[in-house]
Amino acid sequence: MPRSVSPTTKIFLACIFSCAVFFSSGAEAQYRGPVSATAPLFALDTPTGYDNTPFTPPVENMLLPWDRLIKKLNKKGIGIVVDYTSESAIALNAGHGGDAGYAHQIGVELDLDWEKIIGWKGFITHAVFVNRAGHNLAADLGDHSLNGFQEIFGGGGNVGVHLVYVYGTQDLYKKRIQIAVGKMPVNIDFANSPLFCTFMNKSNCGIPKSLTRGAAGYATYPGSTWGSRIRYWPLHGLYIQAGLYGVNPYLNTNKYDRTGFEMGTDLYTGVYTPVEIGLIPHFGKNNLVGHYKFGFAYDSSQYRDVYYDNNGNAAAATGLPYRWTNGKTQIWLQVDQMLIRNGSGPLHGLYALAGFAKSDGKNSPYTYQIYAGLVDRGPFSTRPQDTFGVEWSETMASPELVASQWIRYRQGLSLPGNTTYPQSHITTLEVTYNIHAFRGLSIQPDYQRIWRTNLQKNKPTVDAVGLKIHAVL
């Protein structure tokens, strides 16, 4: 596998960064969508509404003296969020009844509005640091796929401090154009929604995980690479955005960049280029907001074919190495629509959501992922900040990978990907309810059912119950 970016790629990246610096004037405010209600440190820059939100997440703070201090700092252009998230789950059956896992994240976010600080109009910087630790219940069940009962586990875990991202956004031409530059995950901008992390299961929280598993280019929180993104609003409620990100196959590994502070690009293998078109309509007198987006991405890196060797034969049969393939493509289609409004905010209401993601089957472990669900924020008038959610998701393994696994299985050979039987698909169902218990504190009981863990037919269905706790200082 190539170990560095070509000189042409480096020049291209340098040009993008130089352009971003050059065009850093004459703008006002940023299009920054509302963050997830249950995870404010997962601050999304994906567009979710017409109105700009504050430069820092508008969270509740548990401690009133701290809350008053933060509000004073906000007026001076300094935003600080400190929070704690824990996710615990226990298996009820499938031969693993009683097995349990606990994982947590402690996070600190720093947002700086440089217009308030030094008069630099339209320029805001964002940085997030986390501490993650704990145990993955899914691993106890032999599941090493995109599924996971605790989304907060993994990626930057078991280190004291992990740098998630540090980047800046610059607005131009009266908010119609925004440029972002820095070390950042792809998924804070592309193929995402603040509704996804209503849920605990890893298959969709953050983004549909089939886009990032087996695809190093799609760096996802808490991993990040150097990159740039530009967004253009040709019409009110219609945006087009494109990005350019380095590809780091060793992201969040002990071998490289486990802490996120590695700033070099020596191990980058290519460039990941996503493009997304989004429409944000609203309907009726109650302003029922919808989000409709279609995206395409190309990863210029080389990936191993999952079936063929260099001679065009099945590598599993010949024993020769799997051949290298040039590039990987992905597409996604995502829809959510508010059906009933429960409050004034863009997330206050009953939403229906559905989506589809596809990756190149010849060099990806997963080909298709589809999901559908309902999210209701403020389901009861007496509980306006509670959230109910139910979601179903199914992910299909690459047919080429499955064919290769069957060849090895019939020969009595070990299978790649920590599998013990040829894979097919995995289905998840989750029902959750987030209780706003106190100012800055939420408690979320959760139920999950997983069919075919690790995408294996020979594994039993698993039921698990969980508990998520989120507290903001």
Order of alpha helices (4+ residues) and beta strands (2+ residues): alpha-alpha-beta-beta-alpha-beta-alpha-beta-beta-beta-beta-beta-beta-beta-alpha-beta-beta-beta-beta-alpha-beta-beta-beta
